[in-house]
């Protein structure tokens, strides 16, 4: 597990898997968060900043000429990013090959499938670059753009599924540790109240009040887990922000250029932060 492995998992890590994790630090790519891609991340942040600025200018009635210049700058940044991503498909496939050796079956599935979809996303992106740069003028750019965003969306879904799995395991560990502390301090009655189901023994009214209390405790536990594991929190926020981009581009949920620009900018800043502070990157 990326943040905290369950007891016994560390015993399953052979020399090959440990070596794989070390390689992951140097070569893993997560849609523009690998160390060599700082230029791409900066271009991405600038592109979505232009999108957000263009939306603000349009909303406040700026001159059409200024809006046109901002759109042109955004287009040039997008084309430059595609150029910087040439060859990323091979890196994504290498990351998928390394993820196959993970001992946890859920992490192995989510991370491997995510990398494979990223490889397909980058391949479609390369075709788009060839079309927009004039090397392949007959390319149907709309069709390839839709394909790339579909692969991008599925990769993000796998990333969020992995995050949810990590959160569930950490919540279970935190809950078990809390129960052991209560038992050791003689607070068994309190522990029983926390874990009792709705309408269980000792619940006067049962039903909705008990359910609301249980939900509140789960939310507090979730907040505690995320606060104690910043890499996981940052990964959840980044993936959630990125999710709005393909949803809008595919027409599944129209949120507008302002929201897309804001989410893309926040995601890019957080990704740059993980490069400046490597310990904030979720591993493997």
CORHUWO-V658530 format. One record per run of one state. SS is the DSSP state (hx for helix, st for strand, lp for the rest). FROM is the first residue (numbers start at 1). TO is the last residue. If there is no record, write none. Layout:
BEGIN
<<SS/FROM/TO> <SS/FROM/TO>>
END
This chain:
BEGIN
<<lp/1/8> <hx/9/12> <lp/13/14> <hx/15/27> <lp/28/34> <hx/35/59> <lp/60/63> <hx/64/84> <lp/85/87> <hx/88/99> <lp/100/104> <hx/105/132> <lp/133/140> <hx/141/184> <lp/185/187> <hx/188/195> <lp/196/206> <hx/207/228> <lp/229/229> <hx/230/249> <lp/250/255> <hx/256/276> <lp/277/277> <hx/278/280> <lp/281/284>>
END
